[in-house]
Amino acid sequence: MECQECHERPATLHFTKVVNGSKTEIHVCEHCAKEKGYVSYGEEAYSLHDLLSGLFNFDTSLNEQKSKNLSDEQGLKCPKCGMTYKEFTQVGKFGCASCYHTFSDRLNPIFRRVHSGNIVHEGKIPKRIGSNIYQKKLLNGYKEKLQQLIQSEEFEQAAQVRDQIKEMEKEKGTNHDGEGEV
């Protein structure tokens, strides 16, 4: 889309004005936007890089903690590609697969902020073949719960969960292995 003012350069800024209920859209290049006063000369463009950097450096209000961690971050370097944590926060991308493991202890706060508090990706289950996958997921959840109950010595609840697991495995065996009713 070209600039509505000069018709020479591509429009990079898009403004919507609503005056007395009347909505108008303006598409202008950066030069014309500054010339017409849509953007002041002192303002700098806000790029995607700035957005990502802001997400990675979310604890800017904690200056003393940041200065304490700065020396740690400068020393933290990926052994495979050599990318530092500081470079990662500036670029917003990993240099290699090993970077994920190298910077893993600093990633959960970033993921929580970006994904509205979620740090675990559970994915979607397709409806056509989803019942089998859903049952496996549910069974794994029960097994994890059983281990937690055993560790916390809540044996009565653990016995109930164990019975649920056995029942699910029994249903799975008769329905999917072909050993049940025909």
Backbone as JSON Lines, residues from 0, in Angstrom:
{"i":0,"aa":"M","n":[0.85,-1.18,0.0],"ca":[0.0,0.0,0.0],"c":[0.89,1.23,0.0]}
{"i":1,"aa":"E","n":[0.57,2.18,-0.82],"ca":[1.4,3.39,-0.92],"c":[0.87,4.48,0.0]}
{"i":2,"aa":"C","n":[1.72,5.44,0.28],"ca":[1.4,6.57,1.16],"c":[0.27,7.4,0.55]}
{"i":3,"aa":"Q","n":[-0.72,7.74,1.36],"ca":[-1.86,8.53,0.88],"c":[-1.5,10.01,0.71]}
{"i":4,"aa":"E","n":[-0.38,10.43,1.27],"ca":[0.01,11.84,1.17],"c":[0.9,12.1,-0.05]}
{"i":5,"aa":"C","n":[2.02,11.38,-0.14],"ca":[2.98,11.65,-1.22],"c":[2.83,10.71,-2.42]}
{"i":6,"aa":"H","n":[2.21,9.6,-2.24],"ca":[2.02,8.58,-3.29],"c":[3.34,8.14,-3.91]}
{"i":7,"aa":"E","n":[4.44,8.25,-3.16],"ca":[5.76,7.87,-3.67],"c":[6.34,6.69,-2.9]}
{"i":8,"aa":"R","n":[6.2,6.69,-1.6],"ca":[6.8,5.68,-0.74],"c":[5.71,4.73,-0.21]}
{"i":9,"aa":"P","n":[6.13,3.55,0.23],"ca":[5.13,2.64,0.82],"c":[4.67,3.15,2.18]}
{"i":10,"aa":"A","n":[3.41,2.94,2.48],"ca":[2.85,3.35,3.77],"c":[3.31,2.37,4.84]}
{"i":11,"aa":"T","n":[3.96,2.88,5.86],"ca":[4.45,2.04,6.95],"c":[3.71,2.31,8.25]}
{"i":12,"aa":"L","n":[2.99,3.39,8.32],"ca":[2.21,3.74,9.52],"c":[0.73,3.83,9.14]}
{"i":13,"aa":"H","n":[-0.08,3.25,9.98],"ca":[-1.52,3.21,9.72],"c":[-2.24,3.74,10.95]}
{"i":14,"aa":"F","n":[-2.98,4.8,10.77],"ca":[-3.68,5.45,11.86],"c":[-5.18,5.36,11.64]}
{"i":15,"aa":"T","n":[-5.9,5.23,12.74],"ca":[-7.36,5.26,12.68],"c":[-7.82,6.41,13.56]}
{"i":16,"aa":"K","n":[-8.55,7.35,12.97],"ca":[-9.08,8.49,13.71],"c":[-10.59,8.34,13.81]}
{"i":17,"aa":"V","n":[-11.1,8.58,15.02],"ca":[-12.55,8.58,15.22],"c":[-12.91,9.95,15.75]}
{"i":18,"aa":"V","n":[-13.66,10.74,14.95],"ca":[-14.08,12.07,15.34],"c":[-15.6,12.13,15.21]}
{"i":19,"aa":"N","n":[-16.27,12.4,16.33],"ca":[-17.74,12.47,16.38],"c":[-18.38,11.21,15.77]}
{"i":20,"aa":"G","n":[-17.82,10.06,16.07],"ca":[-18.38,8.8,15.58],"c":[-18.0,8.46,14.15]}
{"i":21,"aa":"S","n":[-17.29,9.35,13.48],"ca":[-16.86,9.11,12.1],"c":[-15.44,8.55,12.1]}
{"i":22,"aa":"K","n":[-15.27,7.38,11.51],"ca":[-13.98,6.69,11.53],"c":[-13.27,6.89,10.18]}
{"i":23,"aa":"T","n":[-12.01,7.36,10.24],"ca":[-11.21,7.48,9.03],"c":[-9.86,6.8,9.27]}
{"i":24,"aa":"E","n":[-9.38,6.11,8.24],"ca":[-8.08,5.44,8.31],"c":[-7.1,6.18,7.43]}
{"i":25,"aa":"I","n":[-5.91,6.37,7.96],"ca":[-4.86,7.09,7.24],"c":[-3.65,6.17,7.12]}
{"i":26,"aa":"H","n":[-3.13,6.03,5.91],"ca":[-1.98,5.18,5.65],"c":[-0.89,6.06,5.04]}
{"i":27,"aa":"V","n":[0.19,6.29,5.82],"ca":[1.24,7.2,5.39],"c":[2.62,6.59,5.59]}
{"i":28,"aa":"C","n":[3.6,7.14,4.88],"ca":[4.99,6.73,5.09],"c":[5.53,7.46,6.32]}
{"i":29,"aa":"E","n":[6.66,7.05,6.79],"ca":[7.24,7.65,7.99],"c":[7.58,9.13,7.77]}
{"i":30,"aa":"H","n":[8.09,9.45,6.6],"ca":[8.46,10.83,6.29],"c":[7.23,11.76,6.35]}
{"i":31,"aa":"C","n":[6.15,11.36,5.69],"ca":[4.94,12.18,5.69],"c":[4.3,12.24,7.07]}
{"i":32,"aa":"A","n":[4.39,11.16,7.84],"ca":[3.83,11.15,9.18],"c":[4.52,12.19,10.06]}
{"i":33,"aa":"K","n":[5.84,12.29,9.93],"ca":[6.57,13.31,10.7],"c":[6.24,14.71,10.19]}
{"i":34,"aa":"E","n":[6.15,14.84,8.87],"ca":[5.88,16.14,8.24],"c":[4.49,16.66,8.61]}
{"i":35,"aa":"K","n":[3.49,15.77,8.64],"ca":[2.11,16.17,8.94],"c":[1.81,16.21,10.44]}
{"i":36,"aa":"G","n":[2.79,15.79,11.25],"ca":[2.61,15.88,12.69],"c":[1.92,14.67,13.32]}
{"i":37,"aa":"Y","n":[1.78,13.58,12.59],"ca":[1.19,12.36,13.17],"c":[2.14,11.75,14.19]}
{"i":38,"aa":"V","n":[3.44,11.91,13.94],"ca":[4.48,11.39,14.83],"c":[5.46,12.52,15.07]}
{"i":39,"aa":"S","n":[5.87,12.72,16.32],"ca":[6.82,13.79,16.6],"c":[8.23,13.33,16.25]}
{"i":40,"aa":"Y","n":[9.11,14.26,16.02],"ca":[10.47,13.95,15.59],"c":[11.26,13.23,16.66]}
{"i":41,"aa":"G","n":[10.95,13.46,17.91],"ca":[11.7,12.84,19.0],"c":[11.36,11.37,19.21]}
{"i":42,"aa":"E","n":[10.22,10.93,18.72],"ca":[9.81,9.55,18.95],"c":[10.6,8.6,18.05]}
{"i":43,"aa":"E","n":[11.01,7.49,18.65],"ca":[11.68,6.47,17.87],"c":[10.67,5.39,17.5]}
{"i":44,"aa":"A","n":[10.91,4.72,16.42],"ca":[10.02,3.63,16.01],"c":[10.14,2.49,17.02]}
{"i":45,"aa":"Y","n":[9.04,1.81,17.26],"ca":[9.0,0.69,18.18],"c":[8.89,-0.58,17.36]}
{"i":46,"aa":"S","n":[9.96,-1.35,17.34],"ca":[10.02,-2.52,16.48],"c":[9.65,-3.79,17.23]}
{"i":47,"aa":"L","n":[9.54,-4.88,16.48],"ca":[9.29,-6.19,17.07],"c":[10.44,-6.57,17.99]}
{"i":48,"aa":"H","n":[11.65,-6.19,17.61],"ca":[12.82,-6.45,18.43],"c":[12.67,-5.78,19.8]}
{"i":49,"aa":"D","n":[12.17,-4.54,19.81],"ca":[11.96,-3.84,21.08],"c":[10.93,-4.57,21.93]}
{"i":50,"aa":"L","n":[9.89,-5.08,21.3],"ca":[8.86,-5.81,22.02],"c":[9.44,-7.06,22.66]}
{"i":51,"aa":"L","n":[10.19,-7.84,21.88],"ca":[10.78,-9.07,22.42],"c":[11.8,-8.77,23.49]}
{"i":52,"aa":"S","n":[12.6,-7.74,23.31],"ca":[13.57,-7.37,24.32],"c":[12.88,-6.96,25.61]}
{"i":53,"aa":"G","n":[11.75,-6.28,25.47],"ca":[10.98,-5.9,26.65],"c":[10.45,-7.11,27.4]}
{"i":54,"aa":"L","n":[10.06,-8.14,26.66],"ca":[9.57,-9.36,27.3],"c":[10.69,-10.09,28.01]}
{"i":55,"aa":"F","n":[11.87,-10.13,27.4],"ca":[12.98,-10.84,28.0],"c":[13.55,-10.11,29.21]}
{"i":56,"aa":"N","n":[13.5,-8.8,29.19],"ca":[14.03,-7.99,30.29],"c":[12.89,-7.47,31.14]}
{"i":57,"aa":"F","n":[12.01,-8.35,31.56],"ca":[10.79,-7.94,32.25],"c":[11.04,-7.45,33.66]}
{"i":58,"aa":"D","n":[12.18,-7.73,34.26],"ca":[12.41,-7.34,35.65],"c":[13.23,-6.06,35.76]}
{"i":59,"aa":"T","n":[12.98,-5.1,34.88],"ca":[13.77,-3.87,34.89],"c":[13.54,-3.05,36.15]}
{"i":60,"aa":"S","n":[12.42,-3.24,36.83],"ca":[12.17,-2.48,38.05],"c":[13.03,-2.99,39.21]}
{"i":61,"aa":"L","n":[13.58,-4.16,39.1],"ca":[14.42,-4.72,40.16],"c":[15.89,-4.48,39.82]}
{"i":62,"aa":"N","n":[16.3,-3.24,39.9],"ca":[17.64,-2.86,39.44],"c":[18.77,-3.56,40.17]}
{"i":63,"aa":"E","n":[18.63,-3.71,41.51],"ca":[19.74,-4.34,42.22],"c":[19.86,-5.81,41.87]}
{"i":64,"aa":"Q","n":[18.72,-6.49,41.7],"ca":[18.77,-7.9,41.3],"c":[19.32,-8.02,39.89]}
{"i":65,"aa":"K","n":[18.95,-7.09,39.03],"ca":[19.42,-7.12,37.65],"c":[20.93,-6.92,37.6]}
{"i":66,"aa":"S","n":[21.44,-5.97,38.37],"ca":[22.89,-5.74,38.35],"c":[23.63,-6.93,38.94]}
{"i":67,"aa":"K","n":[23.02,-7.61,39.91],"ca":[23.63,-8.81,40.5],"c":[23.68,-9.93,39.47]}
{"i":68,"aa":"N","n":[22.58,-10.1,38.73],"ca":[22.5,-11.18,37.75],"c":[23.25,-10.84,36.46]}
{"i":69,"aa":"L","n":[23.56,-9.57,36.24],"ca":[24.22,-9.16,35.0],"c":[25.56,-9.85,34.83]}
{"i":70,"aa":"S","n":[26.32,-9.94,35.93],"ca":[27.62,-10.6,35.82],"c":[27.44,-12.08,35.53]}
{"i":71,"aa":"D","n":[26.41,-12.71,36.11],"ca":[26.12,-14.12,35.82],"c":[25.72,-14.3,34.36]}
{"i":72,"aa":"E","n":[24.85,-13.4,33.87],"ca":[24.35,-13.52,32.51],"c":[25.46,-13.32,31.48]}
{"i":73,"aa":"Q","n":[26.38,-12.41,31.77],"ca":[27.46,-12.16,30.82],"c":[28.36,-13.39,30.71]}
{"i":74,"aa":"G","n":[28.51,-14.12,31.81],"ca":[29.35,-15.31,31.8],"c":[28.65,-16.52,31.22]}
{"i":75,"aa":"L","n":[27.32,-16.52,31.17],"ca":[26.57,-17.66,30.67],"c":[26.64,-17.69,29.16]}
{"i":76,"aa":"K","n":[27.2,-18.77,28.63],"ca":[27.44,-18.87,27.19],"c":[27.15,-20.29,26.75]}
{"i":77,"aa":"C","n":[26.51,-20.42,25.6],"ca":[26.2,-21.73,25.03],"c":[27.5,-22.42,24.62]}
{"i":78,"aa":"P","n":[27.74,-23.65,25.08],"ca":[28.99,-24.31,24.73],"c":[29.08,-24.72,23.25]}
{"i":79,"aa":"K","n":[27.94,-24.87,22.6],"ca":[27.96,-25.33,21.21],"c":[28.14,-24.19,20.21]}
{"i":80,"aa":"C","n":[27.3,-23.14,20.34],"ca":[27.36,-22.06,19.34],"c":[28.03,-20.78,19.86]}
{"i":81,"aa":"G","n":[28.24,-20.69,21.19],"ca":[28.93,-19.53,21.75],"c":[28.03,-18.33,22.03]}
{"i":82,"aa":"M","n":[26.72,-18.47,21.85],"ca":[25.8,-17.35,22.1],"c":[25.71,-17.09,23.6]}
{"i":83,"aa":"T","n":[25.78,-15.82,23.98],"ca":[25.63,-15.44,25.38],"c":[24.16,-15.15,25.67]}
{"i":84,"aa":"Y","n":[23.83,-15.14,26.97],"ca":[22.45,-14.84,27.36],"c":[22.07,-13.43,26.94]}
{"i":85,"aa":"K","n":[23.02,-12.52,27.06],"ca":[22.75,-11.13,26.65],"c":[22.42,-11.05,25.16]}
{"i":86,"aa":"E","n":[23.17,-11.78,24.33],"ca":[22.89,-11.8,22.89],"c":[21.5,-12.4,22.63]}
{"i":87,"aa":"F","n":[21.16,-13.45,23.39],"ca":[19.85,-14.08,23.23],"c":[18.73,-13.08,23.53]}
{"i":88,"aa":"T","n":[18.88,-12.3,24.6],"ca":[17.83,-11.34,24.94],"c":[17.73,-10.22,23.91]}
{"i":89,"aa":"Q","n":[18.84,-9.9,23.26],"ca":[18.81,-8.85,22.24],"c":[18.23,-9.35,20.93]}
{"i":90,"aa":"V","n":[18.6,-10.57,20.54],"ca":[18.16,-11.12,19.26],"c":[16.77,-11.71,19.36]}
{"i":91,"aa":"G","n":[16.48,-12.38,20.48],"ca":[15.17,-13.0,20.66],"c":[15.07,-14.39,20.05]}
{"i":92,"aa":"K","n":[16.18,-14.94,19.59],"ca":[16.2,-16.28,19.01],"c":[17.41,-17.03,19.53]}
{"i":93,"aa":"F","n":[17.26,-18.35,19.62],"ca":[18.38,-19.18,20.02],"c":[19.34,-19.35,18.86]}
{"i":94,"aa":"G","n":[20.61,-19.59,19.18],"ca":[21.6,-19.85,18.15],"c":[21.6,-21.3,17.71]}
{"i":95,"aa":"C","n":[21.25,-22.21,18.64],"ca":[21.21,-23.63,18.32],"c":[20.31,-24.33,19.34]}
{"i":96,"aa":"A","n":[20.12,-25.63,19.18],"ca":[19.26,-26.39,20.1],"c":[19.86,-26.46,21.49]}
{"i":97,"aa":"S","n":[21.16,-26.39,21.59],"ca":[21.83,-26.47,22.88],"c":[21.57,-25.22,23.74]}
{"i":98,"aa":"C","n":[21.26,-24.09,23.1],"ca":[20.97,-22.85,23.83],"c":[19.78,-23.03,24.77]}
{"i":99,"aa":"Y","n":[18.79,-23.81,24.34],"ca":[17.6,-24.02,25.17],"c":[17.99,-24.63,26.51]}
{"i":100,"aa":"H","n":[18.89,-25.61,26.48],"ca":[19.32,-26.26,27.72],"c":[20.25,-25.35,28.52]}
{"i":101,"aa":"T","n":[21.08,-24.58,27.84],"ca":[22.02,-23.7,28.52],"c":[21.29,-22.6,29.29]}
{"i":102,"aa":"F","n":[20.26,-22.01,28.69],"ca":[19.54,-20.9,29.31],"c":[18.25,-21.33,30.0]}
{"i":103,"aa":"S","n":[18.04,-22.62,30.18],"ca":[16.75,-23.14,30.65],"c":[16.29,-22.55,31.98]}
{"i":104,"aa":"D","n":[17.2,-22.3,32.91],"ca":[16.78,-21.77,34.21],"c":[16.27,-20.34,34.13]}
{"i":105,"aa":"R","n":[16.52,-19.64,33.04],"ca":[16.05,-18.26,32.88],"c":[14.83,-18.16,31.95]}
{"i":106,"aa":"L","n":[14.4,-19.28,31.38],"ca":[13.33,-19.22,30.38],"c":[11.92,-19.29,30.95]}
{"i":107,"aa":"N","n":[11.7,-20.0,32.04],"ca":[10.35,-20.14,32.57],"c":[9.68,-18.81,32.89]}
{"i":108,"aa":"P","n":[10.37,-17.85,33.51],"ca":[9.72,-16.55,33.72],"c":[9.32,-15.86,32.41]}
{"i":109,"aa":"I","n":[10.15,-16.03,31.38],"ca":[9.82,-15.44,30.08],"c":[8.6,-16.12,29.49]}
{"i":110,"aa":"F","n":[8.58,-17.47,29.52],"ca":[7.44,-18.21,28.99],"c":[6.15,-17.87,29.73]}
{"i":111,"aa":"R","n":[6.23,-17.74,31.05],"ca":[5.04,-17.39,31.84],"c":[4.49,-16.04,31.38]}
{"i":112,"aa":"R","n":[5.39,-15.1,31.16],"ca":[4.96,-13.76,30.77],"c":[4.36,-13.76,29.37]}
{"i":113,"aa":"V","n":[4.98,-14.47,28.45],"ca":[4.53,-14.49,27.07],"c":[3.23,-15.29,26.91]}
{"i":114,"aa":"H","n":[3.1,-16.39,27.67],"ca":[1.96,-17.3,27.5],"c":[0.95,-17.23,28.63]}
{"i":115,"aa":"S","n":[0.77,-16.08,29.21],"ca":[-0.25,-15.83,30.24],"c":[-0.16,-16.81,31.41]}
{"i":116,"aa":"G","n":[1.03,-17.07,31.87],"ca":[1.21,-17.91,33.04],"c":[1.45,-19.38,32.75]}
{"i":117,"aa":"N","n":[1.27,-19.84,31.54],"ca":[1.47,-21.25,31.21],"c":[2.9,-21.5,30.79]}
{"i":118,"aa":"I","n":[3.49,-22.59,31.32],"ca":[4.83,-22.96,30.9],"c":[4.86,-24.37,30.32]}
{"i":119,"aa":"V","n":[3.72,-25.06,30.34],"ca":[3.65,-26.41,29.8],"c":[2.75,-26.4,28.58]}
{"i":120,"aa":"H","n":[3.24,-26.95,27.48],"ca":[2.43,-27.06,26.27],"c":[1.82,-28.44,26.22]}
{"i":121,"aa":"E","n":[0.52,-28.51,26.32],"ca":[-0.15,-29.8,26.32],"c":[-0.67,-30.17,24.95]}
{"i":122,"aa":"G","n":[-0.81,-29.22,24.07],"ca":[-1.24,-29.5,22.71],"c":[-2.73,-29.77,22.62]}
{"i":123,"aa":"K","n":[-3.17,-29.99,21.41],"ca":[-4.58,-30.29,21.14],"c":[-4.7,-31.76,20.76]}
{"i":124,"aa":"I","n":[-5.86,-32.32,21.02],"ca":[-6.1,-33.71,20.7],"c":[-7.14,-33.76,19.58]}
{"i":125,"aa":"P","n":[-6.8,-34.4,18.44],"ca":[-7.76,-34.49,17.34],"c":[-8.98,-35.34,17.74]}
{"i":126,"aa":"K","n":[-10.15,-34.93,17.28],"ca":[-11.38,-35.6,17.68],"c":[-11.51,-37.0,17.09]}
{"i":127,"aa":"R","n":[-11.05,-37.21,15.85],"ca":[-11.21,-38.52,15.21],"c":[-10.5,-39.63,15.97]}
{"i":128,"aa":"I","n":[-9.26,-39.4,16.31],"ca":[-8.5,-40.44,17.0],"c":[-8.17,-40.03,18.43]}
{"i":129,"aa":"G","n":[-8.84,-39.03,18.9],"ca":[-8.51,-38.44,20.18],"c":[-8.86,-39.25,21.4]}
{"i":130,"aa":"S","n":[-9.83,-40.15,21.31],"ca":[-10.24,-40.88,22.52],"c":[-9.1,-41.73,23.05]}
{"i":131,"aa":"N","n":[-8.35,-42.38,22.19],"ca":[-7.23,-43.21,22.62],"c":[-6.14,-42.35,23.25]}
{"i":132,"aa":"I","n":[-5.83,-41.22,22.61],"ca":[-4.8,-40.32,23.14],"c":[-5.26,-39.72,24.47]}
{"i":133,"aa":"Y","n":[-6.52,-39.34,24.54],"ca":[-7.07,-38.77,25.76],"c":[-6.99,-39.78,26.9]}
{"i":134,"aa":"Q","n":[-7.31,-41.04,26.62],"ca":[-7.25,-42.08,27.65],"c":[-5.82,-42.28,28.15]}
{"i":135,"aa":"K","n":[-4.85,-42.28,27.23],"ca":[-3.45,-42.42,27.64],"c":[-3.02,-41.24,28.51]}
{"i":136,"aa":"K","n":[-3.43,-40.05,28.13],"ca":[-3.08,-38.85,28.89],"c":[-3.7,-38.91,30.28]}
{"i":137,"aa":"L","n":[-4.95,-39.32,30.35],"ca":[-5.64,-39.44,31.63],"c":[-4.97,-40.49,32.5]}
{"i":138,"aa":"L","n":[-4.61,-41.63,31.9],"ca":[-3.94,-42.71,32.62],"c":[-2.6,-42.24,33.18]}
{"i":139,"aa":"N","n":[-1.82,-41.52,32.39],"ca":[-0.55,-40.98,32.87],"c":[-0.76,-40.0,34.01]}
{"i":140,"aa":"G","n":[-1.81,-39.21,33.92],"ca":[-2.12,-38.27,35.0],"c":[-2.45,-39.0,36.29]}
{"i":141,"aa":"Y","n":[-3.23,-40.08,36.18],"ca":[-3.55,-40.88,37.37],"c":[-2.3,-41.52,37.96]}
{"i":142,"aa":"K","n":[-1.39,-41.99,37.11],"ca":[-0.15,-42.6,37.61],"c":[0.71,-41.58,38.34]}
{"i":143,"aa":"E","n":[0.77,-40.37,37.83],"ca":[1.52,-39.31,38.52],"c":[0.88,-38.98,39.85]}
{"i":144,"aa":"K","n":[-0.45,-38.91,39.86],"ca":[-1.17,-38.62,41.09],"c":[-0.94,-39.73,42.12]}
{"i":145,"aa":"L","n":[-0.91,-40.98,41.66],"ca":[-0.67,-42.12,42.54],"c":[0.7,-41.99,43.2]}
{"i":146,"aa":"Q","n":[1.71,-41.65,42.43],"ca":[3.06,-41.49,42.99],"c":[3.1,-40.37,44.03]}
{"i":147,"aa":"Q","n":[2.4,-39.27,43.76],"ca":[2.36,-38.16,44.72],"c":[1.67,-38.58,46.01]}
{"i":148,"aa":"L","n":[0.57,-39.32,45.88],"ca":[-0.15,-39.77,47.06],"c":[0.68,-40.75,47.88]}
{"i":149,"aa":"I","n":[1.42,-41.61,47.23],"ca":[2.28,-42.57,47.94],"c":[3.39,-41.82,48.68]}
{"i":150,"aa":"Q","n":[3.99,-40.84,48.02],"ca":[5.05,-40.07,48.66],"c":[4.54,-39.28,49.86]}
{"i":151,"aa":"S","n":[3.32,-38.79,49.78],"ca":[2.75,-38.03,50.9],"c":[2.04,-38.95,51.9]}
{"i":152,"aa":"E","n":[2.16,-40.26,51.71],"ca":[1.63,-41.29,52.61],"c":[0.12,-41.2,52.79]}
{"i":153,"aa":"E","n":[-0.59,-40.87,51.73],"ca":[-2.05,-40.87,51.73],"c":[-2.5,-42.15,51.03]}
{"i":154,"aa":"F","n":[-2.39,-43.26,51.78],"ca":[-2.54,-44.58,51.18],"c":[-3.98,-44.92,50.8]}
{"i":155,"aa":"E","n":[-4.96,-44.39,51.54],"ca":[-6.36,-44.68,51.19],"c":[-6.72,-44.07,49.83]}
{"i":156,"aa":"Q","n":[-6.33,-42.81,49.63],"ca":[-6.59,-42.17,48.34],"c":[-5.76,-42.84,47.24]}
{"i":157,"aa":"A","n":[-4.54,-43.26,47.59],"ca":[-3.68,-43.93,46.62],"c":[-4.32,-45.24,46.16]}
{"i":158,"aa":"A","n":[-4.95,-45.95,47.09],"ca":[-5.61,-47.21,46.73],"c":[-6.78,-46.95,45.77]}
{"i":159,"aa":"Q","n":[-7.51,-45.86,45.99],"ca":[-8.62,-45.52,45.09],"c":[-8.1,-45.18,43.69]}
{"i":160,"aa":"V","n":[-7.03,-44.42,43.63],"ca":[-6.45,-44.06,42.34],"c":[-5.89,-45.31,41.65]}
{"i":161,"aa":"R","n":[-5.25,-46.19,42.43],"ca":[-4.74,-47.44,41.87],"c":[-5.86,-48.26,41.24]}
{"i":162,"aa":"D","n":[-7.02,-48.31,41.93],"ca":[-8.17,-49.04,41.4],"c":[-8.67,-48.4,40.11]}
{"i":163,"aa":"Q","n":[-8.66,-47.07,40.03],"ca":[-9.07,-46.38,38.81],"c":[-8.11,-46.72,37.66]}
{"i":164,"aa":"I","n":[-6.82,-46.77,37.97],"ca":[-5.83,-47.12,36.95],"c":[-6.06,-48.53,36.45]}
{"i":165,"aa":"K","n":[-6.29,-49.47,37.37],"ca":[-6.54,-50.86,36.98],"c":[-7.79,-50.98,36.12]}
{"i":166,"aa":"E","n":[-8.83,-50.25,36.48],"ca":[-10.08,-50.28,35.71],"c":[-9.86,-49.74,34.3]}
{"i":167,"aa":"M","n":[-9.13,-48.63,34.21],"ca":[-8.85,-48.04,32.9],"c":[-8.01,-48.98,32.04]}
{"i":168,"aa":"E","n":[-7.0,-49.6,32.64],"ca":[-6.16,-50.53,31.89],"c":[-6.94,-51.76,31.45]}
{"i":169,"aa":"K","n":[-7.88,-52.2,32.29],"ca":[-8.73,-53.34,31.95],"c":[-9.63,-53.0,30.77]}
{"i":170,"aa":"E","n":[-10.25,-51.8,30.8],"ca":[-11.11,-51.36,29.69],"c":[-10.29,-51.19,28.42]}
{"i":171,"aa":"K","n":[-9.11,-50.65,28.55],"ca":[-8.24,-50.45,27.39],"c":[-7.85,-51.79,26.78]}
{"i":172,"aa":"G","n":[-7.56,-52.77,27.62],"ca":[-7.16,-54.09,27.14],"c":[-8.28,-54.82,26.43]}
{"i":173,"aa":"T","n":[-9.51,-54.72,26.91],"ca":[-10.62,-55.43,26.27],"c":[-11.12,-54.72,25.04]}
{"i":174,"aa":"N","n":[-11.06,-53.4,25.01],"ca":[-11.59,-52.66,23.88],"c":[-10.62,-52.54,22.71]}
{"i":175,"aa":"H","n":[-9.32,-52.52,23.01],"ca":[-8.36,-52.22,21.95],"c":[-7.48,-53.4,21.55]}
{"i":176,"aa":"D","n":[-7.41,-54.43,22.4],"ca":[-6.54,-55.57,22.08],"c":[-7.28,-56.67,21.36]}
{"i":177,"aa":"G","n":[-8.61,-56.58,21.3],"ca":[-9.39,-57.6,20.6],"c":[-9.64,-58.83,21.44]}
{"i":178,"aa":"E","n":[-9.33,-58.8,22.76],"ca":[-9.54,-59.96,23.61],"c":[-10.92,-59.97,24.24]}
{"i":179,"aa":"G","n":[-11.65,-58.89,24.14],"ca":[-12.96,-58.79,24.78],"c":[-14.06,-59.33,23.91]}
{"i":180,"aa":"E","n":[-15.24,-58.8,24.16],"ca":[-16.42,-59.26,23.41],"c":[-16.32,-58.87,21.95]}
{"i":181,"aa":"V","n":[-16.94,-59.72,21.12],"ca":[-16.93,-59.48,19.68],"c":[-18.26,-58.91,19.24]}
